[in-house]
Amino acid sequence: MSLIDDVKQRMDETLDAIRREFSTVRTGKATPALLDTVRVEAYGSSMPLNQVATISIPEGSLIVVQPFDKSLLQEVEKGIMQADLGLNPSNDGNIIRVPVPALNEERRREMVKLLSKMAEEGRVSIRHARREANDRIKVLMKEGDLSDDDGRRQLDQVQSLTDSYTQRVDELMDAKEEEIMTV
């Protein structure tokens, strides 16, 4: 795998990680991804919620969780409450309903700050990949394994990739911020 392909792969992984993190941030709309961080004590171990229950969205502000095994109903409800998502599940004996309350202005601003922090961590990761690639290119140039012209061309390619991926992070951030701030 070439150096440029390696850098591109690392930056793609960073972008995927940011998308996953952004999907767990509450926007006031119900999505199954809101419960991705929920762990449930089941069968003697801690398991992700999606491995012990079906998660559905019957309407825009309600999540319905139906455990595969009804004996886990209390554990699932407890797991949702302990995940500290600001959600209050209610159990009717068969399923768990999780209403997703609309966000107030202050909470929306807090979410945007959280998103900004996540986006900055992503940008730092992208710049880190750039720095490592640049260091490797410079070593190859110094050792004579790469001509100066080819080295400069690769350094320019790495910078171009960095700019492109940083812009994508900004676009993801802007889209998610707009989604959160829309009432």
Secondary structure as GFF3:
##gff-version 3
##sequence-region A 1 183
A	DSSP	alpha_helix	3	23	.	.	.	ID=ss1
A	DSSP	three_ten_helix	32	35	.	.	.	ID=ss2
A	DSSP	beta_strand	39	42	.	.	.	ID=ss3
A	DSSP	beta_strand	45	48	.	.	.	ID=ss4
A	DSSP	three_ten_helix	49	51	.	.	.	ID=ss5
A	DSSP	beta_strand	53	59	.	.	.	ID=ss6
A	DSSP	beta_strand	62	67	.	.	.	ID=ss7
A	DSSP	three_ten_helix	70	72	.	.	.	ID=ss8
A	DSSP	alpha_helix	73	82	.	.	.	ID=ss9
A	DSSP	beta_strand	90	91	.	.	.	ID=ss10
A	DSSP	beta_strand	96	99	.	.	.	ID=ss11
A	DSSP	alpha_helix	105	143	.	.	.	ID=ss12
A	DSSP	alpha_helix	148	181	.	.	.	ID=ss13
###
